[in-house]
Structure formats: structure tokens, C-alpha cells
Amino acid sequence: MRRLESGFTMVEVVFALVIIMIALLGVMTVFTYAIQYNQGNKTRSLALAILQQEVERYRAAKFNSSATDNFTPGTPDDGRRDLTGGTKARRFVTTSDGNVFSVDITVDNAPSVAGVQAESYVCLSPQGTALSACTVKEITITVTLAAPSPGWQTAVPATVVMERSRGN
């Protein structure tokens, strides 16, 4: 009779607790991975938003025959829409949640020629004669998280390569 009324032994309780702890450890690992993955997606979407702003600024910039009219109107014009050829100084953008992104911009005056051609480069016509000004520019904009946390966030910057042709 006494044998039927007895509860769990100490060994059975410890064994059950070990199994539960192993299962909870696995669940916590999955949660940690999900949180890091979601944080990476958040920073990627912030980088794409900054990239879109930069692209729109460069699309709005005037590209005509006047070397002094390469900026979008506005006060102040801080040179962020400068269509003159060459590699621009790296800028840093801080988002409202404190993330810092680096923005690198290169303007190539002659995309068909290897390397980045600055304003001093003389563009040639298909017949080989010198042109007064280049008619096509290739603009490369790259946005990268400046201080990424460990993980895959470090490997993939957001990059756009666009070409602009001279307007009137």
C-alpha cells in the first residue's frame, strides 16, 4: 500500500529538471538569434533609407554646362549634391536611434574609362576629339553602418550606382 502512495524520487526530479533546462537553453538560443537577426534588418532598412535620401539629392542636382551650377538649390548647400568628378569626403549620418552610418560618394566623369575621372579629365567623342564637357557621369553611393555589432551586419553595405546625362 505504501509503495502506491509514494511520490517522485529525488533522482527523477533532478533528471526532469535537467531535461527542462536543456530545452529552455535551446529556446533562449533561438530568441537570441532572432533578436540579432531583427536588429540587422533594422539597421539595413535604416541604411537603405539614408541611401534613398542621397540618391534623391543627386537626382535633383543640376547637371548642365555650367561648372558652378552643380548644386541643388537650398540653404545651406553643404555640397552633398556636388556633381563635380572625383571621390567626395566621407560623411557620417546619425539616425534618431543613435546609429551612425558612413556615406561614401564617387562621381566618375567618364564611366567608360577605367578608374574614377575627376573634373580635370578631358572627355572624348566617339571620333576621338576632345569635348568641352563630359556628357555622362556615373555616381556611386555607398552607405555602411559605421560601428556594426558582431555578425553579418559588417559584410553588406547598401550601394547604388547610377548614371546621369547632361541636361539643358
TORSELO-236301 format. One line per field, with one value per residue: residue number from 1; residue in one letter; x, y, z of N, C-alpha, C, O in turn. Coordinates in steps of 0.02 Angstrom, whole numbers, padded with zeros to 5 digits. Atoms other than C-alpha are relative to their C-alpha. Example, Ala and Ser with C-alpha at 12.3 -4.5 7.8 and 13.67 -1.06 7.14 Angstrom:
// residues 2
resi = c(1 2)
resn = c(A S)
nX = c(00045 -00042)
nY = c(-00059 -00059)
nZ = c(00000 -00003)
caX = c(00615 00684)
caY = c(-00225 -00053)
caZ = c(00390 00357)
cX = c(00045 -00039)
cY = c(00060 00055)
cZ = c(00000 00037)
oX = c(00097 -00014)
oY = c(00059 00110)
oZ = c(00033 00045)
END
This chain:
// residues 168
resi = c(1 2 3 4 5 6 7 8 9 10 11 12 13 14 15 16 17 18 19 20 21 22 23 24 25 26 27 28 29 30 31 32 33 34 35 36 37 38 39 40 41 42 43 44 45 46 47 48 49 50 51 52 53 54 55 56 57 58 59 60 61 62 63 64 65 66 67 68 69 70 71 72 73 74 75 76 77 78 79 80 81 82 83 84 85 86 87 88 89 90 91 92 93 94 95 96 97 98 99 100 101 102 103 104 105 106 107 108 109 110 111 112 113 114 115 116 117 118 119 120 121 122 123 124 125 126 127 128 129 130 131 132 133 134 135 136 137 138 139 140 141 142 143 144 145 146 147 148 149 150 151 152 153 154 155 156 157 158 159 160 161 162 163 164 165 166 167 168)
resn = c(M R R L E S G F T M V E V V F A L V I I M I A L L G V M T V F T Y A I Q Y N Q G N K T R S L A L A I L Q Q E V E R Y R A A K F N S S A T D N F T P G T P D D G R R D L T G G T K A R R F V T T S D G N V F S V D I T V D N A P S V A G V Q A E S Y V C L S P Q G T A L S A C T V K E I T I T V T L A A P S P G W Q T A V P A T V V M E R S R G N)
nX = c(00040 -00044 -00036 00044 00008 -00064 -00007 -00060 -00063 -00044 -00033 00048 00010 -00061 -00002 00051 -00025 -00054 00032 00034 -00052 -00028 00050 00003 -00061 00011 00049 -00034 -00046 00040 00020 -00058 -00013 00053 -00010 -00056 00022 00045 -00040 -00035 00048 00016 -00055 00000 00052 -00022 -00051 00035 00035 -00051 -00021 00053 -00005 -00058 00015 00047 -00037 -00040 00045 00026 -00055 -00004 -00059 00000 -00066 -00032 -00035 00020 00070 00004 00030 00072 00014 00020 -00042 -00062 -00020 -00061 -00041 00019 00026 -00053 -00009 -00067 -00030 -00048 00024 00019 -00019 00047 00043 00033 00070 00024 00073 00032 -00012 -00071 -00044 -00041 -00013 -00046 00023 -00055 00026 -00049 00028 -00046 00018 -00004 00010 -00026 -00072 -00017 -00018 00045 -00025 00020 00017 -00056 -00001 00029 00041 -00008 00057 -00014 -00049 -00065 -00013 00014 00064 -00006 00019 00024 00074 00027 -00036 00021 -00002 00004 00014 -00003 00016 -00022 00005 -00067 -00024 00046 -00009 -00024 00049 00001 00012 -00061 -00020 00041 00021 00052 -00034 00036 -00040 00046 -00030 00036 -00021 00005 00064 -00008)
nY = c(-00059 -00057 -00007 -00034 -00069 -00037 -00050 00007 00003 -00057 00012 -00015 -00072 -00030 00018 -00041 -00069 -00004 00000 -00065 -00051 00007 -00026 -00073 -00027 -00001 -00053 -00065 -00009 -00021 -00069 -00043 -00004 -00040 -00070 -00025 -00001 -00057 -00061 -00007 -00024 -00070 -00042 00002 -00044 -00069 -00015 -00010 -00064 -00052 00007 -00029 -00073 -00023 00008 -00053 -00064 00000 -00003 -00068 -00047 -00022 00023 -00035 -00020 -00046 00036 -00027 00015 00072 00010 -00008 -00061 00010 -00034 -00010 00054 00025 00038 00071 00016 -00023 00045 -00002 00067 00020 00032 -00051 00015 00043 -00034 00044 -00017 00031 00006 -00020 00050 00000 00036 -00043 00030 -00037 -00009 -00010 -00018 -00009 -00023 00015 -00039 00041 00069 00050 00002 00032 -00046 -00057 -00058 -00063 -00055 -00016 00048 -00025 00053 00005 00024 00065 -00009 -00014 -00072 -00023 -00034 -00055 00026 00069 00001 00053 00010 00058 -00018 00058 -00019 00057 -00014 00056 -00010 -00020 00042 00057 00050 00062 00035 -00009 -00070 -00032 00022 -00022 -00070 -00016 -00036 -00016 -00028 -00030 -00043 -00061 -00031 -00073 -00030 -00066)
nZ = c(00000 -00007 00064 00046 -00021 00001 00054 00042 -00036 00012 00063 00053 00001 00028 00071 00034 00001 00049 00067 00009 00009 00068 00047 -00008 00028 00073 00016 -00009 00056 00058 -00012 00009 00072 00030 -00018 00040 00069 00008 -00005 00064 00050 -00016 00022 00074 00026 -00012 00051 00063 -00003 00009 00069 00041 -00006 00038 00071 00020 00004 00061 00058 00004 00015 00070 00036 00064 00023 -00046 -00054 -00065 -00013 -00013 -00065 -00006 -00038 -00069 -00048 00037 00045 -00032 00047 00002 00066 00045 00056 00029 -00001 -00052 -00061 -00050 -00069 -00036 -00047 -00049 -00013 -00061 00001 -00062 -00052 -00018 00047 00041 00065 00042 00068 00047 00066 00054 00064 00054 00059 00060 -00024 00045 -00009 -00064 -00053 -00012 00035 -00033 00045 00045 00055 00062 00032 00072 00039 00030 00054 -00031 -00011 -00068 -00011 -00048 -00066 00001 00004 -00043 -00063 -00039 -00071 -00044 -00069 -00045 -00070 -00042 -00072 -00020 -00055 -00004 -00052 00032 00040 00072 00017 00024 00066 00056 00002 00050 00054 00062 00055 00048 00051 00016 00063 -00002 00019 00032)
caX = c(00000 00138 00226 00074 00066 00248 00296 00441 00615 00750 00838 00681 00656 00837 00828 00667 00744 00898 00787 00685 00845 00915 00751 00746 00927 00883 00733 00841 00969 00833 00769 00944 00970 00801 00840 01009 00931 00794 00922 01020 00864 00826 00999 00990 00825 00897 01046 00928 00827 00986 01040 00872 00890 01063 01004 00860 00979 01092 00946 00885 01056 01075 01195 01221 01363 01397 01528 01459 01280 01308 01210 01029 00956 00933 01002 01131 01201 01330 01400 01308 01246 01410 01418 01598 01703 01806 01789 01697 01745 01665 01517 01432 01244 01171 00993 00867 00903 01090 01154 01296 01314 01458 01415 01544 01512 01612 01571 01655 01658 01697 01618 01683 01864 01944 01962 01875 01895 01891 01849 02022 01990 01954 01810 01824 01691 01672 01779 01919 01901 01901 01732 01704 01622 01581 01400 01380 01427 01422 01381 01415 01340 01381 01305 01383 01349 01498 01511 01424 01395 01468 01381 01333 01294 01476 01479 01343 01342 01197 01261 01184 01270 01177 01216 01166 01167 01186 01025 00993)
caY = c(00000 00121 00093 00158 00320 00367 00521 00552 00509 00641 00564 00577 00760 00807 00713 00805 00974 00938 00898 01058 01163 01092 01132 01310 01338 01292 01410 01553 01524 01540 01701 01775 01733 01810 01971 01989 01949 02079 02210 02176 02200 02363 02434 02377 02467 02625 02615 02598 02749 02855 02789 02838 03016 03032 02964 03088 03232 03181 03154 03330 03410 03511 03437 03562 03651 03770 03706 03819 03753 03577 03601 03582 03749 03764 03845 03797 03699 03593 03512 03348 03359 03405 03330 03376 03222 03129 03046 03151 03163 03030 03094 03021 03020 02987 02920 02963 02800 02835 02725 02805 02770 02819 02886 02870 02952 02942 03039 02972 03092 02955 02788 02701 02737 02632 02721 02875 03025 03196 03365 03383 03233 03280 03178 03119 03097 02927 03000 03043 03233 03325 03381 03542 03444 03264 03216 03063 03042 02885 02915 02779 02800 02678 02681 02572 02552 02641 02534 02368 02244 02071 01972 01981 02169 02209 02122 02205 02393 02472 02532 02618 02652 02774 02868 03046 03126 03310 03410 03582)
caZ = c(00000 00045 -00121 -00218 -00119 -00139 -00247 -00363 -00306 -00298 -00448 -00554 -00507 -00547 -00713 -00761 -00715 -00822 -00972 -00946 -00930 -01093 -01183 -01112 -01162 -01342 -01340 -01272 -01409 -01541 -01460 -01456 -01639 -01685 -01592 -01679 -01848 -01824 -01769 -01927 -02033 -01942 -01974 -02156 -02181 -02100 -02218 -02366 -02308 -02296 -02466 -02542 -02474 -02550 -02718 -02723 -02687 -02830 -02947 -02907 -02936 -03095 -03221 -03361 -03447 -03304 -03183 -03046 -03059 -02992 -02832 -02785 -02728 -02543 -02388 -02341 -02485 -02397 -02555 -02531 -02709 -02790 -02964 -02996 -03030 -02902 -02733 -02604 -02422 -02313 -02215 -02061 -02034 -01861 -01854 -01719 -01627 -01619 -01761 -01858 -02044 -02158 -02331 -02471 -02640 -02801 -02960 -03116 -03264 -03390 -03339 -03494 -03444 -03306 -03139 -03069 -03183 -03097 -03173 -03250 -03364 -03546 -03617 -03795 -03927 -04012 -04153 -04030 -04024 -03859 -03793 -03698 -03557 -03513 -03550 -03438 -03255 -03151 -02968 -02840 -02666 -02526 -02352 -02216 -02031 -01951 -01794 -01826 -01689 -01717 -01851 -02033 -02025 -02064 -02232 -02336 -02367 -02462 -02632 -02783 -02949 -03060 -03219 -03255 -03427 -03459 -03466 -03533)
cX = c(00043 00036 -00043 -00008 00065 00003 00061 00062 00041 00035 -00046 -00012 00060 00004 -00050 00022 00056 -00030 -00033 00052 00030 -00049 -00004 00063 -00005 -00048 00034 00050 -00038 -00023 00058 00016 -00052 00008 00057 -00019 -00045 00038 00038 -00046 -00018 00056 00005 -00053 00017 00052 -00033 -00038 00050 00023 -00052 00001 00057 -00013 -00046 00035 00040 -00043 -00026 00053 00000 00066 -00005 00070 00036 00031 -00021 -00072 -00010 -00037 -00075 -00012 -00022 00048 00008 00013 00068 00042 -00018 -00027 00049 00012 00068 00033 00048 -00034 -00013 00024 -00053 -00040 -00030 -00069 -00021 -00076 -00028 00011 00074 00046 00037 00017 00051 -00027 00060 -00030 00058 -00038 00053 -00022 00001 -00007 00030 00076 00014 00021 -00052 00031 -00028 -00014 00055 00003 -00035 -00037 00009 -00064 00016 00052 00069 00015 -00020 -00066 00010 -00019 -00025 -00077 -00032 00044 -00028 00010 -00010 -00008 -00001 -00014 00015 -00010 00071 00029 -00046 00015 00023 -00056 00003 -00011 00061 00012 -00036 -00017 -00056 00033 -00046 00050 -00050 00037 -00045 00026 -00015 -00068 00012 00019)
cY = c(00064 00015 00039 00074 00040 00047 -00014 -00004 00061 -00007 00017 00075 00035 -00015 00042 00073 00010 00002 00067 00055 -00004 00028 00076 00033 00004 00055 00068 00014 00024 00072 00049 00009 00044 00074 00030 00006 00060 00066 00012 00026 00073 00046 00001 00046 00074 00021 00012 00066 00058 00000 00032 00076 00027 -00005 00055 00067 00004 -00001 00070 00051 00017 -00025 00031 00024 00046 -00038 00025 -00018 -00074 -00015 00008 00064 -00017 00036 -00044 -00058 -00025 -00044 -00073 -00020 00022 -00051 00005 -00067 -00011 -00033 00054 -00022 -00042 00042 -00052 00027 -00038 -00002 00018 -00050 -00008 -00039 00050 -00038 00043 00001 00017 00011 00011 00021 -00010 00037 -00040 -00073 -00053 -00008 -00029 00053 00056 00062 00063 00053 00016 -00047 00031 -00057 00004 -00023 -00069 00005 00018 00073 00019 00036 00056 -00023 -00072 00001 -00053 -00004 -00062 00016 -00064 00024 -00064 00022 -00062 00018 00012 -00044 -00059 -00045 -00065 -00034 00018 00072 00032 -00012 00034 00074 00009 00045 00011 00029 00027 00043 00060 00025 00074 00023 00067 00052)
cZ = c(00000 -00066 -00050 00017 -00004 -00059 -00042 00045 -00019 -00067 -00058 -00007 -00031 -00075 -00040 -00005 -00051 -00071 -00014 -00011 -00070 -00051 00004 -00029 -00076 -00020 00008 -00056 -00062 00009 -00011 -00074 -00034 00015 -00041 -00074 -00013 00006 -00064 -00054 00012 -00024 -00077 -00029 00013 -00051 -00068 -00001 -00010 -00073 -00047 00003 -00041 -00076 -00024 -00004 -00064 -00063 -00010 -00020 -00074 -00030 -00069 -00016 00049 00058 00069 00018 00012 00065 -00003 00040 00071 00046 00060 -00047 00024 -00046 -00005 -00067 -00054 -00055 -00033 00011 00057 00059 00051 00069 00034 00050 00047 00014 00063 -00002 00069 00057 00018 -00045 -00043 -00064 -00037 -00072 -00044 -00070 -00048 -00063 -00053 -00063 -00065 00021 -00046 00005 00069 00052 00007 -00031 00032 -00053 -00050 -00060 -00061 -00034 -00075 -00033 -00027 -00057 00027 00009 00070 00003 00050 00070 -00008 00002 00044 00062 00033 00074 00040 00072 00041 00071 00041 00073 00026 00054 00008 00059 -00034 -00039 -00073 -00021 -00031 -00074 -00058 00005 -00051 -00052 -00059 -00049 -00050 -00050 -00012 -00067 00003 -00024 -00032 00051)
oX = c(00028 00048 -00015 -00021 00063 -00027 00086 00064 00028 00044 -00025 -00017 00051 00022 -00034 00012 00059 -00008 -00027 00041 00044 -00029 -00008 00059 00016 -00036 00022 00057 -00014 -00021 00048 00031 -00035 -00004 00051 00000 -00038 00022 00044 -00026 -00028 00042 00022 -00041 00000 00051 -00012 -00043 00034 00033 -00033 -00009 00050 00005 -00036 00019 00042 -00022 -00039 00037 -00013 00119 -00035 00118 00097 -00002 -00013 -00095 -00056 -00037 -00101 00021 -00056 00103 -00042 -00012 00119 00086 00017 -00041 00030 00032 00080 00021 00077 -00094 00031 00036 -00113 -00012 -00034 -00079 -00013 -00108 00009 00007 00092 00107 00009 00042 00048 -00053 00094 -00072 00107 -00088 00107 -00077 -00030 00043 00045 00105 -00019 00055 -00098 00086 -00089 -00015 00042 00039 -00088 -00007 00017 -00102 00074 00085 00117 00071 -00066 -00082 00056 00007 -00050 -00107 -00092 00105 -00088 00065 -00059 00034 -00037 00018 -00008 00000 00115 00089 -00087 00072 00016 -00114 00052 -00004 00054 00049 -00009 -00065 -00064 00061 -00085 00092 -00090 00092 -00106 00086 -00061 -00094 00067 00028)
oY = c(00111 00073 00078 00115 00101 00032 -00071 00024 00094 00044 00047 00100 00079 00029 00065 00105 00061 00041 00093 00099 00048 00063 00109 00088 00053 00089 00112 00071 00068 00111 00102 00064 00085 00116 00085 00055 00094 00113 00069 00068 00111 00097 00052 00081 00116 00077 00057 00098 00105 00053 00066 00109 00078 00040 00083 00108 00055 00026 00091 00107 -00026 -00020 00003 00001 00056 -00076 -00010 -00001 -00104 -00073 00045 00076 -00067 00055 -00067 -00113 00008 -00080 -00111 -00079 00038 -00108 -00026 -00101 00036 -00042 00094 -00080 -00030 00083 -00111 00087 -00099 00050 00027 -00032 -00052 -00038 00100 -00094 00105 -00049 00067 -00027 00044 -00010 00020 00026 -00020 -00107 -00108 -00054 -00011 00101 00061 00082 00071 00038 00042 -00033 00062 -00107 00058 -00062 -00090 -00045 00022 00090 -00010 00076 00054 00005 -00092 00043 -00052 -00002 -00076 00033 -00100 00062 -00111 00069 -00117 00075 -00029 -00060 -00061 -00053 -00072 -00034 00049 00088 00079 00025 00037 00091 -00032 00097 -00033 00070 -00011 00068 00054 00023 00096 -00002 00083 00111)
oZ = c(-00036 -00082 -00089 -00028 00008 -00111 -00045 00099 -00069 -00101 -00107 -00063 -00073 -00114 -00094 -00056 -00084 -00112 -00069 -00053 -00100 -00098 -00048 -00056 -00107 -00070 -00034 -00077 -00098 -00039 -00040 -00096 -00077 -00029 -00067 -00107 -00064 -00030 -00086 -00095 -00035 -00056 -00106 -00078 -00028 -00077 -00104 -00054 -00046 -00103 -00095 -00048 -00075 -00113 -00078 -00048 -00097 -00114 -00067 -00040 -00116 00000 -00115 00015 00042 00093 00118 00073 -00017 00087 -00044 00090 00083 00026 00087 -00037 00014 -00022 -00038 -00079 -00110 -00042 -00085 00061 00084 00061 00066 00082 00024 00085 00031 00025 00066 -00012 00117 00115 00056 -00034 -00066 -00062 -00033 -00096 -00032 -00093 -00032 -00081 -00050 -00087 -00114 00031 -00023 -00024 00118 00035 -00033 -00013 00037 -00113 -00104 -00108 -00054 -00054 -00104 -00004 -00024 -00072 -00011 00030 00099 -00041 00091 00119 -00061 00034 00054 00058 00031 00095 00032 00096 00025 00096 00026 00092 00016 00052 00055 00080 -00095 -00018 -00095 -00080 -00070 -00106 -00113 00040 -00096 -00036 -00077 -00031 -00077 -00035 -00015 -00080 00038 -00074 -00054 00034)
END
